[in-house]
Amino acid sequence: LELEWIHTSHFGKLCATAGSQFEWAQLWVNYSMSVFKPTRDHPVRQPSEQEASVLSYFTNQDQTTEFIEPLSGIARHPLALRDVRCP
């Protein structure tokens, strides 16, 4: 998801790029919504393999993975352009 934004020029293609990532962005949003408020009784679940493929992460010194939000290219909600009817 984020590699597309950081390794490719998007001049004049912002809407097309964002639109092509809708399915990936939806995975990210659904995972984020499902773990937004962990509690002692319901700790944050690990992402599925498919969800993990669209999330960025840090690898800690002990080799554990800490997932974070990916870059979406527009510094907004990853589905923002869809919601404003980007052509």
C-alpha positions as CSV (number, residue, x, y, z in Angstrom):
1,L,0.0,0.0,0.0
2,E,2.5,2.6,1.1
3,L,5.3,1.5,-1.3
4,E,3.1,2.6,-4.2
5,W,3.0,6.1,-2.7
6,I,6.7,6.4,-1.9
7,H,8.3,4.8,-5.0
8,T,6.1,6.2,-7.8
9,S,5.3,9.7,-9.0
10,H,1.6,10.6,-8.6
11,F,1.5,13.9,-10.3
12,G,-1.9,14.0,-12.0
13,K,-2.7,10.5,-10.8
14,L,-3.7,11.0,-7.2
15,C,-7.3,9.9,-7.7
16,A,-6.4,6.9,-9.9
17,T,-3.8,5.7,-7.4
18,A,-6.1,6.1,-4.4
19,G,-8.9,4.4,-6.3
20,S,-6.7,1.4,-7.3
21,Q,-6.0,0.8,-3.6
22,F,-9.6,0.8,-2.4
23,E,-9.6,-2.9,-1.5
24,W,-6.3,-2.7,0.4
25,A,-7.4,0.5,2.2
26,Q,-10.6,-1.2,3.2
27,L,-8.6,-4.0,4.9
28,W,-6.6,-1.5,6.8
29,V,-9.7,0.5,7.9
30,N,-11.6,-2.7,9.0
31,Y,-8.6,-3.9,11.0
32,S,-8.1,-0.5,12.6
33,M,-11.8,-0.3,13.5
34,S,-11.8,-3.8,15.0
35,V,-8.9,-3.0,17.4
36,F,-9.4,0.7,18.1
37,K,-10.3,0.3,21.8
38,P,-8.6,-2.7,23.4
39,T,-9.5,-3.5,26.9
40,R,-8.0,-5.9,29.5
41,D,-10.7,-8.4,28.6
42,H,-10.3,-8.0,24.9
43,P,-6.7,-7.2,24.0
44,V,-5.7,-6.1,20.5
45,R,-5.8,-9.1,18.1
46,Q,-3.1,-9.7,15.6
47,P,-4.0,-8.9,12.0
48,S,-4.7,-11.7,9.6
49,E,-2.1,-12.4,7.0
50,Q,-4.1,-10.4,4.5
51,E,-4.5,-7.5,6.9
52,A,-0.8,-7.6,7.8
53,S,0.1,-7.3,4.1
54,V,-1.3,-3.7,4.0
55,L,-0.1,-2.5,7.4
56,S,3.3,-0.9,8.1
57,Y,5.2,-2.2,11.1
58,F,8.2,-1.8,13.3
59,T,10.4,-4.8,14.2
60,N,11.5,-4.6,17.8
61,Q,14.9,-5.7,19.0
62,D,13.4,-9.0,20.2
63,Q,12.1,-9.5,16.6
64,T,8.4,-9.0,17.6
65,T,6.3,-7.0,15.1
66,E,4.4,-3.8,16.1
67,F,1.9,-2.9,13.4
68,I,1.2,0.7,12.6
69,E,-0.9,2.6,10.0
70,P,0.6,2.7,6.5
71,L,1.2,5.8,4.6
72,S,-1.9,6.5,2.5
73,G,-0.3,9.1,0.2
74,I,-2.6,12.0,1.1
75,A,-2.2,12.3,4.9
76,R,-5.9,11.6,5.3
77,H,-8.2,8.7,5.8
78,P,-7.3,6.2,3.2
79,L,-10.7,6.3,1.6
80,A,-11.1,10.1,1.7
81,L,-10.8,10.5,-2.1
82,R,-13.5,7.9,-2.7
83,D,-15.8,9.7,-0.2
84,V,-15.5,13.0,-2.0
85,R,-16.2,11.3,-5.4
86,C,-12.8,11.7,-6.8
87,P,-13.2,11.1,-10.6
